[in-house]
Amino acid sequence: MALIDLPLLMKDHVRGKRSPVTCALKCGNACTKTTCNTTGNDYFRDIASGVLSRRALLGGAAAGAVAIGVTGTGGIGGPAPAAAAPGGSPLEFDAIDPVRFEVDSFDVPEGFAWHPVISWGDKLWSDAPDFDWNAQTGQSQAQQFGYNNDYTEIQEIEGTDGTRALMFVNHEYTNENIMFPADTDPQTLAEVTLAAHGLTVVELERKTRRHPYTPVVGSDYNRRFLADTRYEFTGPARGDDLLKTVQFSTGTRTQGTFGNCSGGLTPWGTLLSGEENFNSYFRTSGTSAEDKRYGLGENELARGWQEIDPRYDATAEGLENSVNHFGWIVEVDPWDPTSTPRKHTSLGRFKHEGANVIIAEDGRAVAYSGDDEKFDYLYKFVSHESYIEGDREHNKTLLESGDLYVAKFTGNSPSGQIDGTGELPADGAFDGTGEWLPLVVDGESAVEGMSVQEVLVHTRLAADSVGPTKMDRCEDVEPSLASRRVYVACTNNSDRGTDGKAAADETNPRAENRDGHIVEIDEQGDQASTTFAWNLLLVCGDPETDEGTYFGGYPQDKVSPISCPDNLAFDSAGNLWISTDGAPDGIGYNDGLFRVTLEGEERGRVEQFASMPAKAETCGPIVRDQDRTAFVAVQHPGEDGSFDEPTSMFPEFDEGTGPKPTIVQILPVAEERPFTDIGPGDEHYDAVLWAYDEGIATGWDDGTFRPLAPVNRDAMAAFLHRLAGSPKVTPPRTEPFTDVAKGQEHYDAIIWAYQQGITTGWSDRTFRPTAPIARDAMAAFVHRFAGSPSVDQPTEAPFADVPASSRYALEIAWLRSAGIANGWADGTYRPLEPMHRDATAAFLHRMSEEQQITFMMGG
């Protein structure tokens, strides 16, 4: 298909500002086709009698936190100024104003700046070609970062103090109209787009936690997962006839993954990726119930992949089951570049947005996943085996076997009170109870007339028969590790309540729901339970133009407008973060990243932290609030433009090179003077600034550095431990010091210094952590840190007040000969005086930066 014809696929169907090209390429124009879920089961039952009160349902301390009150009304006056960040989070900011959808910019709060980490086409290996808009090939794309980065996760490499990390990214789909010139030949288009899909693992590095990450080109960890990458099936459907094709005759393996949307980080450090809109990549006869339920049919295959690999035309003999190889949850081990990724059939096959795992109270792994299509369902998987702390190989098998459920919600308000406007019912809340309906339990099918394998391969049909609740596109589903409550992003559903479609209900309370909502689930102390309580945290929109909004009871005139919640994340304090997809169509503003307070009087307060460039979706949020930083995956910027007439120039605005999907890091603006009591021109200021930038010495909460304050012995151990890269510490079986205990400040650093021979403590087995370290002892610490480099015992005093025979004379002599310490103008070293903080920074700076002395280099 010619690129210029793509908009014709949707030209008469797009509502609002959504690009017709994206609708064609991302989801195969799903909203123009017959609704896949045409079952006649009850959409929802609002039962007013016989249900417990909301407070009784939630129980105990959680009840007050989750209970919802009636909101205020009135026009929006803009977000309230930032007070202390909720939950004590260090990430404080003033919410930004929403940005109109016509504006092509990336906006962050005052005091913050954004930095591209990696963009489409950036090379991952040194021998890969540089990106060239006009000379793209499949071979070069296979060695470069893929397109439309979606789910993103960053895991720090142990022992690097956050200076090195591994990043995992999904590449969901491609926007050919803005990627290629209109005359691109079909073969090139097919080869490049095929290679631009899939997954990426890339190592990152940064100078300190206050600096942005950059990719490590050529890292041994770097990996692209391409169309020919091998995947193993696991679980009951592995080897079943439904997975056998002429290409993969055993039904135990396949190649490639695509349509990958969101995902999740497992407690054992692997990554999960959801295969979502896989149906648009295949042509089938479209006549079977299975085809119809999954939106499969005689599609026009715009990308031409069938010319490279015949399986995408599943009408061919022997390839009918090719479509069954997609729609799964994929598990990847980023730490082993030689590992084979797996597709877990136990979690069912549907349009997975992603999957997220939490360990239940009884030790089993529980995974939640949404089926991202109008009127489809929410699922839960509970493993048969239990999680074993530290046994990573065992834990990597947990998703291979378990029970699969689908959710049915029940409201506690009379059905007549849910009229589709979003107005709260009489009890002041959208809430109720729910149950997890079994599909597979104890290795047996719970669906009459279907085998376990049929349930798992045709999960939508199996779920239809047990009567779950039809949802408004449940996308990301995230359990909070802080509260253990589960949050479901229902993005939108413009068909809700229209002719012949499901009416509004208490879980999906608005007809023609263009702005979406957030469901909050409480498993009531048992994550593996088959019953739960629920309520709506948010009913999204712009309160200024839509009265049918709700913000957890928080005043509507003090929130940032938000529309189309998509991906979710949490910060260290347990606050919810939401990225959006579709706000331009819903409320006329660019998509963005938002923080939502979940606890206390400000529950439901929405604050916008970032705004995306024109036509871009916000994906893959990561919030590391302890570092005051966040990451987003900016997808399809300028999606409605063309190669010759782009509508966005993100991220290279100044260069005007055209739009590129990009991973972005948001950081505080670097401060020229981080401390109030020391600045340019002061003695040792450059060394203090270096120590601050390197994360070796951070100062106090009041903004002071206190340069002339003495350095205590525990702080000295911490400085050296950080200078060594904060290596991992294994606690000893027997504590070496009587006055140092686990949980104590700088415990790991003190134990590390003892284990490395940097300190021995006193003969009475004390370390005296809060005693100031003297200048002679400092010399000994630093000399041992460097590996006790060889130096002759001095025959003359290295300083006027350090006799050659005195304790630590050798170490002090080495300190002078190495250019680390020069002493005072009067020729003294003053060995028994305490080390000051500024002088310590100067010693470490000279040692590390001027003399390039590193940890144990002389050992």
GUZA-878197 format. One record per residue (C-alpha): x, z, y. Coordinates in steps of 0.1 Angstrom, whole numbers, padded with zeros to 4 digits, always signed. Each point is the difference from the previous one (the first is absolute). Example, Ala and Ser with C-alpha at 12.3 -4.5 7.8 and 13.67 -1.06 7.14 Angstrom:
# GUZA-878197
+0123+0078-0045
+0014-0007+0034
# end
This chain:
# GUZA-878197
+0000+0000+0000
+0013-0009+0034
+0008+0031+0022
-0022-0012+0028
-0030+0000-0023
+0001+0037-0008
-0022+0012+0028
-0028-0023-0012
-0004+0023-0030
-0016+0027+0022
-0008-0016+0033
-0037+0006-0003
+0002+0035-0016
+0024+0021+0021
-0017+0027+0020
+0018+0015+0030
+0037-0005+0004
+0013-0002-0036
+0021-0031-0007
-0016-0025-0023
+0034-0009-0013
+0007+0036-0011
-0034+0002-0017
+0009-0031-0020
+0035+0011-0009
-0003+0037-0005
-0033+0004-0019
-0013-0035-0008
-0029+0003+0025
-0015+0028-0020
-0026+0008+0026
-0015-0035+0000
-0006+0000-0037
-0026+0016-0022
+0005+0038-0002
+0020+0006-0032
-0020+0032-0007
-0036-0012-0006
-0009+0029-0023
-0034+0017+0004
+0013+0035-0006
-0009+0026+0026
+0023-0004+0030
-0003+0037+0009
-0025+0028-0006
-0006+0024+0029
-0015+0031-0017
-0011+0026+0025
-0010+0026-0026
+0021+0018-0026
+0033-0004+0017
+0023+0027+0011
+0007+0006+0037
+0031-0018+0014
+0018+0033+0005
-0007+0012-0035
+0011-0034-0014
+0034+0002+0018
+0005+0036-0008
+0024+0027+0013
+0024-0007+0028
-0004-0037-0003
-0036+0002+0010
+0007+0008+0036
+0026-0027+0003
-0022-0027-0015
-0033+0010+0015
-0013-0024+0027
-0018+0008+0031
-0021-0020+0024
+0020-0021+0025
-0004-0002+0037
-0012-0032+0017
+0009-0019+0031
+0023-0027+0012
+0036+0000-0010
+0023+0014+0027
+0033-0009-0018
+0020+0021-0025
+0008+0036+0011
+0036+0007+0010
+0023+0011-0028
+0004+0037-0006
+0022+0013-0028
-0002-0024-0029
-0026+0011-0026
+0012+0022-0028
+0033+0007+0017
+0013-0036-0006
+0031-0008+0022
-0015-0034+0008
-0016+0006+0034
-0013-0029+0021
-0026-0010+0025
-0025-0024-0016
+0003-0035+0013
-0030-0020+0014
-0014-0027-0022
+0013-0035+0006
-0023-0030+0004
+0002-0025-0029
+0013-0028+0023
+0032+0019+0008
+0031-0009-0020
+0021+0032+0002
+0011+0029-0021
-0009+0033+0017
+0011+0035-0007
-0003+0033+0020
+0022+0009+0029
+0033+0013-0012
+0000-0022-0031
+0014-0034-0008
-0005-0024-0029
+0028-0017-0020
-0004-0028-0026
+0015+0011-0033
-0003-0032-0020
-0020-0033+0006
-0012-0029-0021
+0029-0022-0008
+0028+0026+0005
+0025-0004-0027
+0006+0027-0027
+0033-0013-0013
+0031-0012+0019
+0000-0034-0017
-0037-0007+0009
-0006-0026+0027
-0011+0012+0035
-0036-0006+0007
-0009-0034+0015
-0035-0008+0010
+0005-0037-0006
+0020+0001-0032
-0018+0024-0023
+0004-0003-0037
-0013+0019-0030
+0036+0008-0010
+0009+0015+0034
-0033+0020+0002
+0008+0015-0033
+0031+0016+0015
-0018+0011+0032
-0026+0026+0010
-0035-0012-0010
-0031-0006+0021
-0029+0022+0011
+0016+0034-0007
-0028+0024-0010
+0005+0033-0019
+0034+0016+0009
+0018+0030-0013
+0034+0015+0010
+0018+0024-0023
+0032+0017+0013
+0031-0002-0022
+0010+0035-0010
+0032+0014+0015
-0001-0023+0031
-0019+0022+0024
-0024-0027+0006
+0025-0026+0011
-0007-0022-0031
-0033-0008-0017
-0018-0025-0022
-0030-0019+0014
-0027-0016-0022
-0024-0026+0015
-0029-0021-0013
-0004-0036+0012
-0037-0006-0001
-0006-0036+0009
+0012-0028+0023
-0013-0016+0032
+0010-0036-0004
-0015-0011+0033
+0026+0020+0020
+0029-0002-0026
+0005-0037-0002
-0001-0032+0021
-0032-0020-0007
+0019-0028-0018
+0016+0023-0025
+0000-0017-0034
-0022+0017-0027
+0029+0007-0024
+0019+0019+0026
-0031+0019+0011
-0007+0010-0036
+0035+0011-0008
+0005+0020+0032
-0034+0018-0001
+0005+0008-0037
+0033+0017+0008
-0014+0017+0031
-0024+0020-0021
+0009+0029-0023
+0020+0031+0008
+0033+0011+0015
+0023+0030-0004
+0027+0002+0027
+0025+0027+0009
+0000+0013+0036
+0026+0019+0020
+0001+0017+0034
+0026+0019+0019
-0021+0032+0003
-0036+0011-0003
-0004-0008+0037
+0010-0037-0005
-0021-0028-0014
+0006-0013-0035
+0016-0034-0007
+0001-0019-0034
+0032+0001-0021
+0006-0036-0008
+0015-0004-0035
-0009+0035-0012
-0001+0003-0038
-0035+0015+0004
-0014-0031+0017
-0025-0020-0020
-0028-0026+0003
-0028+0000-0025
-0010-0037-0002
-0024-0022-0019
+0023-0002-0030
+0008+0037-0001
-0010+0015-0034
-0027+0027-0002
-0009+0020-0031
-0036+0010-0007
-0007+0036-0011
-0030+0018-0013
-0029-0009-0023
-0004-0036+0012
+0036-0008-0007
+0002-0027-0027
-0038-0006+0000
-0014-0035-0003
-0013+0003+0035
+0036-0001+0013
+0013-0028-0022
+0007-0035+0013
+0020-0029-0012
+0027+0011+0024
-0001+0037-0011
-0012-0002-0035
+0005+0037-0009
-0020+0014+0030
+0027+0026+0006
+0017-0014+0030
-0005-0023+0030
+0019-0013+0030
-0005+0007+0037
-0023+0020+0023
-0019-0010+0031
-0028+0010+0023
+0018+0034+0001
-0017+0021+0026
+0006+0038+0002
+0017+0023-0025
+0013+0035-0005
+0031+0021-0007
-0002+0019-0033
+0013+0036-0003
+0027-0014-0023
+0014-0024+0027
-0014-0033-0012
-0023-0023+0021
-0035-0012-0008
-0012-0033+0014
-0036-0013-0001
-0009-0036-0009
-0030-0007+0023
-0013-0035+0008
+0014-0017-0031
-0031-0021-0005
+0008-0024+0029
+0031-0012-0018
-0018-0014-0030
-0024-0027-0009
-0024+0007-0028
-0032-0015-0013
-0019+0028+0018
-0028+0000-0025
+0006+0033-0019
-0013+0034+0010
+0036+0012+0002
+0009-0029+0024
-0029+0006+0022
+0005+0038+0002
+0037-0005+0011
-0008-0028+0025
+0017-0027-0021
-0011-0036-0001
+0010-0035+0008
+0021+0010+0030
+0020-0026+0020
+0036+0012-0005
+0014-0004+0035
+0036+0011-0008
+0005-0025-0029
+0015+0025-0023
-0016-0017-0030
+0024-0029+0005
+0029+0024-0007
-0017+0022-0027
-0031-0012-0018
-0014+0035-0006
-0016+0000+0035
-0024-0026-0012
-0016+0022-0027
-0024-0028-0010
+0027-0014-0021
-0001+0006-0038
+0019+0031-0010
+0003+0013+0035
-0035+0015+0004
+0013+0035-0002
+0027-0005+0027
-0023+0017+0025
-0001+0031-0021
+0037+0005+0006
-0008+0010+0036
-0021+0027+0016
+0021+0029-0013
+0020+0029+0013
+0037-0008-0001
+0027+0027-0004
+0035-0007+0012
+0032+0022-0002
+0019-0008+0032
+0030+0021-0012
+0008-0023-0029
+0005-0036+0011
+0001-0011-0037
-0034+0016-0009
-0030-0019-0011
-0031+0007+0021
-0032+0008-0019
-0037-0008+0004
-0021+0030-0012
-0032-0011-0017
-0013+0036-0003
-0008+0000+0037
-0024-0029-0003
-0001-0035+0014
-0016-0007+0034
+0010-0007+0035
+0022+0031+0003
+0009+0009+0036
+0026+0023-0014
+0003+0032-0020
+0011+0035+0009
+0010+0028-0024
-0004+0038+0002
+0008+0025-0027
-0031+0019-0011
-0001+0037-0005
+0004-0004-0038
+0031-0022+0005
-0016-0034-0006
+0006-0029+0023
-0031-0011+0020
-0001-0034+0017
-0026-0012+0025
-0007-0037+0007
-0025-0019+0021
-0014-0035-0009
+0002-0018+0034
-0031-0021+0001
-0034+0005+0015
-0023+0021-0022
+0027+0008-0025
+0012+0034-0013
+0024+0029+0001
+0019+0009-0032
+0020+0029-0014
+0025+0001-0029
+0011+0032-0017
+0030-0002-0023
+0000+0013-0036
+0035+0014+0002
+0012+0026+0025
+0027-0003+0027
+0033+0017-0009
+0021+0010+0030
+0035-0017-0002
-0009-0023-0030
-0002-0033+0019
-0001-0022-0031
-0029+0019-0015
-0019+0000+0033
+0004-0038+0003
-0023-0002-0031
-0028+0020+0015
-0020-0030+0013
+0000-0017-0034
-0027+0021-0016
-0029+0019+0014
-0037+0002+0010
-0016-0023+0026
-0030+0009+0022
-0021-0016+0028
-0016+0020+0028
-0037+0007+0006
-0009+0017+0033
-0032+0019+0007
-0010+0011+0035
-0019+0032+0009
-0022-0015+0027
-0034-0016-0005
+0004-0038-0002
-0023-0005+0030
+0026+0017+0023
+0026-0027-0008
-0013-0029+0020
+0031-0022+0003
+0008+0010+0036
+0027+0025-0009
-0020+0028+0016
+0007+0034-0016
-0027+0014-0023
-0018+0032+0008
+0026+0022-0017
+0027-0013+0024
+0022-0016-0026
+0003-0029-0024
+0009+0018-0032
-0010+0008-0036
+0012+0001-0035
+0014-0025-0024
+0011-0007-0036
+0026-0020-0017
-0018-0022-0025
+0021-0007-0032
+0011-0035-0009
+0028+0009-0025
+0004+0036-0014
+0024+0012-0027
+0009-0036-0009
-0036-0010-0006
-0023-0022+0020
-0028+0019+0018
-0018-0033+0008
-0025-0012-0026
+0007-0034-0014
+0036-0003+0014
+0033+0008-0017
+0027+0020+0017
+0019-0032+0006
-0031-0017+0015
-0006+0029+0023
+0035-0001+0013
+0003-0038+0004
-0036-0004+0014
-0002+0034+0017
-0025-0012+0027
-0026-0010-0027
+0006+0033-0018
-0005+0020+0031
-0032-0019+0009
-0017+0012-0031
+0005+0038+0007
-0015+0000+0035
+0027+0010+0025
-0004-0001+0038
+0006-0033+0018
+0024+0006+0028
+0010-0017+0033
+0033-0013-0012
+0019+0031-0011
+0036-0009+0007
+0028+0026+0001
-0008+0033-0018
+0025+0028+0007
+0000+0035-0014
+0015+0026+0025
+0028+0020-0016
-0007+0027+0027
-0037+0005-0006
-0005-0019-0032
-0031-0017+0015
-0003-0038-0005
-0005-0024+0028
-0016-0034-0004
+0002-0028+0026
-0032-0020+0000
+0011-0029+0022
-0033-0017+0008
-0029-0019-0015
-0020-0024+0022
-0024-0007-0028
-0012+0036-0004
-0038+0001+0006
-0004-0037+0005
-0027-0020-0019
+0004+0004-0037
+0030+0024+0003
+0003+0037-0005
-0015+0021+0027
+0019+0027+0019
+0004+0033-0019
+0015+0033+0008
+0035-0010-0011
-0002-0034+0017
-0024+0009+0029
+0001-0030+0022
-0016-0034-0004
+0023-0030+0008
+0029+0025-0001
+0026-0018+0021
+0022+0030+0008
+0003+0019-0033
+0003+0037-0008
+0021+0027-0018
-0013+0019-0030
+0014+0034-0008
-0002+0012-0036
+0005+0036-0012
+0007+0003-0037
-0007+0037+0003
+0032+0013-0015
+0003-0023-0030
+0014-0035+0007
-0010-0011-0035
-0036+0012+0005
-0029-0024-0006
-0020+0014+0029
+0009+0003+0037
-0014+0007+0035
+0004-0025+0028
-0007-0005+0037
+0008-0027+0026
+0030+0010+0023
-0004-0030+0023
-0026-0027+0007
+0022-0023+0020
-0006-0020+0031
+0002+0002+0038
-0023+0028+0012
-0002-0017+0034
-0019-0029-0015
-0013+0013-0033
-0021+0032-0003
+0003-0001-0038
+0034+0015-0002
+0011+0034-0012
+0034+0018+0002
-0002+0030-0023
-0018+0020+0027
+0026-0006+0027
-0013-0012+0034
-0004-0037+0002
+0012-0003+0035
+0035+0013-0010
+0010-0023-0028
+0017-0034-0002
-0024-0027-0011
+0008-0011-0036
-0014-0028-0022
+0006-0013-0035
+0021+0028-0017
+0022-0016-0026
+0032+0019-0011
+0004+0038+0001
+0030+0024+0001
+0007+0037+0007
+0027+0017+0020
+0018+0032-0010
-0026+0021+0017
-0028-0016-0020
-0015-0021+0028
-0016-0033-0010
+0014-0032+0014
-0021-0032-0001
+0011-0036+0005
-0027-0026+0007
-0009-0036-0009
-0027-0017+0020
-0004+0019+0032
+0000-0031+0021
-0031-0011-0017
-0016+0034+0000
+0008+0015+0034
+0020-0027+0018
+0033+0018-0001
+0032-0007-0018
+0005+0018-0033
+0021+0032+0000
+0013+0032-0015
-0019+0032+0006
+0004+0037-0007
-0030+0021-0011
-0001+0038+0001
-0016+0014-0032
+0000+0037+0006
-0013+0025+0026
-0019-0005+0032
+0015-0035+0006
-0011-0014-0034
-0009-0036+0004
+0021-0006+0031
+0013-0036-0001
+0032-0008+0020
+0014-0035+0002
+0038-0001-0005
+0007-0037-0001
-0017-0034+0007
+0009-0032-0018
+0007-0034+0015
-0027-0027+0002
-0020-0007-0032
+0023+0023-0020
-0012+0025-0027
+0016+0034-0003
+0012+0008-0035
+0023+0023-0020
+0001+0031+0023
+0027+0025-0007
+0002+0031+0022
+0032+0021+0000
-0011+0024+0027
+0030+0024-0006
+0021-0028+0013
-0026-0009+0026
-0002-0035-0014
-0025-0023-0016
+0000-0035-0017
-0026-0027-0001
-0001-0034-0017
-0013-0025+0025
-0018-0027-0019
-0011-0036+0010
+0007+0003+0038
-0015-0030+0017
-0020-0009-0031
-0024-0024+0019
+0028-0021+0015
+0019-0030-0013
+0037-0007-0005
+0000-0021+0032
-0023+0023+0020
+0006+0036-0010
-0022+0027+0014
+0027+0027-0006
+0037+0002+0005
+0005+0033-0018
+0026+0014-0006
+0024-0022+0019
-0021-0001+0032
+0029-0009+0022
+0013-0028-0022
-0034-0017-0005
+0007-0009-0036
-0034+0005-0015
-0018+0028-0019
+0016+0018-0029
-0014+0028-0021
+0023+0030+0005
+0006+0036-0010
+0002+0020+0032
+0014+0035+0006
-0012+0021+0030
+0024+0025+0014
+0004+0023+0030
+0019-0017+0028
+0036+0011-0001
+0007+0026+0026
+0032-0002+0020
+0001+0037+0004
-0016+0018-0030
+0008+0036+0012
-0007+0018+0032
+0031+0021+0002
+0027-0027-0006
+0003-0035+0014
+0024-0028+0010
+0032+0014+0016
-0002+0033-0019
+0029+0008-0023
-0005-0013-0036
-0033-0017+0010
+0008-0032-0018
+0008+0020-0032
-0032+0020+0003
-0020-0033+0005
+0017-0014-0031
-0009+0031-0020
-0036-0003+0011
-0002-0037-0008
+0015+0006-0034
-0024+0028-0008
+0028+0025-0003
-0011+0023+0028
-0035-0003+0014
-0004+0028+0025
-0028+0025+0006
-0038-0006+0004
+0003+0009+0037
+0022-0031+0006
+0033+0018+0003
+0032-0005-0019
+0016+0033+0011
+0036-0015+0001
+0018+0033+0004
-0020+0019-0026
+0021+0010-0031
-0005-0019-0032
-0010+0022-0029
+0015-0004-0035
-0032-0014-0015
-0004-0025+0028
+0036-0011-0005
-0008-0007-0037
-0030-0019+0011
+0020-0022+0024
+0025-0009-0026
-0027-0006-0027
-0017-0025+0024
+0033-0016+0009
+0006-0006-0037
-0034-0018-0002
-0021+0029-0012
+0009-0004-0037
-0025+0014-0025
+0006+0036-0010
-0005+0015-0034
-0007+0037+0003
+0023+0022-0021
-0012+0021-0029
+0015+0030+0017
+0000+0005+0037
+0036+0002+0014
-0008+0021+0030
-0021+0032+0002
-0013-0008+0035
-0011-0036-0006
-0032-0007-0019
-0021-0031-0008
-0024-0008+0028
+0024+0013+0026
+0009-0023+0030
+0029-0022-0009
+0000+0012-0036
+0008-0034-0015
+0028-0006+0025
+0016+0034-0008
-0002-0005-0038
+0014-0036+0005
+0029+0014+0021
+0007+0026-0027
-0001-0025-0029
+0023-0024+0019
+0026+0028+0006
-0006-0002+0038
-0008+0037+0001
+0006+0029-0023
-0016+0028+0020
+0013+0035+0001
+0013+0022-0028
-0032+0021+0000
-0019-0032-0010
-0016-0004+0034
-0001-0032+0020
-0012+0016+0032
-0020-0030+0011
-0010+0011+0035
+0035+0012+0009
+0017-0024+0025
+0028-0021-0016
+0034+0006+0016
+0022-0029+0010
+0025+0007-0027
-0026+0000-0027
-0014-0032+0015
+0034-0016-0005
-0001+0011-0037
-0036-0014-0005
+0009-0034+0015
+0033-0002-0019
-0018+0006-0033
-0028-0024+0010
+0026-0027+0003
+0012+0007-0035
+0029+0024+0009
+0023-0028+0010
+0037+0007-0007
+0019+0015+0029
+0033+0020+0001
-0002+0037+0007
+0010+0003+0037
+0034+0016+0007
-0009+0003+0037
-0032+0012+0017
-0024-0029+0004
-0014+0018+0031
+0014+0029+0020
-0024+0025-0015
+0001-0014-0036
+0032+0013-0016
+0012-0022-0029
-0005+0029-0024
-0036+0007+0011
-0031-0006-0021
-0012-0036+0003
+0032-0011+0019
+0003-0029-0024
-0037-0012+0006
+0004+0005+0038
+0032-0020-0001
-0017-0028-0019
-0029+0001+0025
+0025-0006+0029
+0020-0027-0018
-0032-0018-0009
-0010-0002+0036
-0031+0022-0005
+0010+0030+0021
+0024+0001+0030
-0005+0036+0011
-0001+0013+0036
+0023-0009+0029
+0019+0033-0004
+0011-0011-0035
-0024+0023-0019
-0025-0007-0028
-0018+0034+0002
-0006+0002-0037
-0022+0031+0000
-0025-0012+0026
-0033-0014-0012
-0006-0037-0001
-0023-0013+0028
-0026-0026-0008
+0014-0026+0023
+0036+0005-0013
-0013-0003-0035
-0016-0033+0008
+0033-0011+0016
+0020+0010-0032
-0024-0019-0023
-0002-0031+0023
+0038-0003+0001
+0003+0005-0037
-0027-0025-0009
+0001-0026+0027
+0035+0000+0014
+0021+0009-0031
-0025-0013-0026
+0005+0031-0021
-0028+0000-0026
-0012+0025-0026
+0026+0007-0027
+0021-0030+0010
+0032+0020-0005
-0011+0016-0032
# end
